[in-house]
Amino acid sequence: MKRLLILCLVVSVNAYAQPTESLRHIVDSTISKLQQYSLNRNEIDWNDFRMKVYRETKGISKLDKLLAKYPLFFQWVNDSHSSVASAGKSISWKEGRPSESEASLTDADLTGSSRLKAERWGDIGYLCIPSEKGFTGNAQEMAQRLTGTLAAIDPSTIKGWIIDLRLNTGGDVWPLIASLAPLIGDGQVGSLKERSTDTNTYIKDGKLFGKEEFNSIPQQTSIPVNSKTFVAIVCGPHTASSGEALLLAFKGRPNTTIIGEQTAGHVTNNNSFELEKNVSLSIATAYMQDRSGTVYTHGINPDVEILRGDNFEDLGKDQKVQQAIGWVKMRMVR
């Protein structure tokens, strides 16, 4: 009887089979990486997970058909920030519904404007920081472009800032924080909360330390302001990942407010793994924390909620920006 039971189990597992041999390594590598790094790995029955993945991918021989199954895998590990990317497409899962977006999607598709922008309105500076898609080059070049854009509006005489993160849908946050470090101010500005350890991010003498230190940014192009300057952060439902991380670096800073709508909720640090050439898996591995140690697992709420009313073509009619201008002006005259 025992031998019969074992035989039935083996037959049952084999009945689910796996994808074709040409794709089997991608599936097995995905399962292995999720089991090792996923934020919710301790809540998952990985034997059951493997069996379900094999069942869903049985007989699949085309890569696009296989990757179309990944929203389901991400749902099973309850992770809406992880994704798989190939051939210009990034595939993820959100609130139980598959979500697929072109990796080449520009912020203009969201709002009509995707460019890094700095303007000056009297003593008030306005800085719109898009996602990484709005930049070119590596992290150092991103930082140089951002600080150079700021230098063009003579930031040394600006008394209040409006930093618009509504178009920042994700990317590399480190050059952004490094570029704005003198404005954020010295001290701990956040951390990453993993299962058993915290990784702190802090600023010392206007330079960023943490995952990486960008201390080679030429000092003459760094924003020459201090942590006493009034800052209004504008955010919205497309503010995600790096946008949320930059927002949290400012959260809790003196003379700072957050205006807009709840952010997207991609408040995790992600690590990327190559499954094969031109196929990569991004896994959420740690939650973000603000400078007070508060852990964020969902979207970040603003201090002042302004629903909708966005107008990137005419900021004079943009309700969130106008609220931010009013907040800064009120404090500048005190």
Secondary structure, 3 states (H helix, E strand, C coil): CHHHHHHHHHHHHHHHCCCCHHHHHHHHHHHHHHHHHCCCHHHCCHHHHHHHHHHHHCCCCCHHHHHCCHHHHHHHCCCCCCEEEECCEEEEEECCEEEEEECCCCCHHHHCCCCCEEEEECCEEEEECCCHHHCCCCHHHHHHHHHHHHHCCCHHHCCEEEEECCCCCCCCCHHHHHHHHHHHCCEEEEEEECCCCEEEEEEECCEEECCCCCCCCCHHHCCCCCCCCEEEEEECCCCCCHHHHHHHHHCCCCCEEEEECCCCCCCEEEEEEEEECCEEEEEEEEEEECCCCCEECCCCCCCEECCCCCCCCCHHHCHHHHHHHHHHHHHHCC
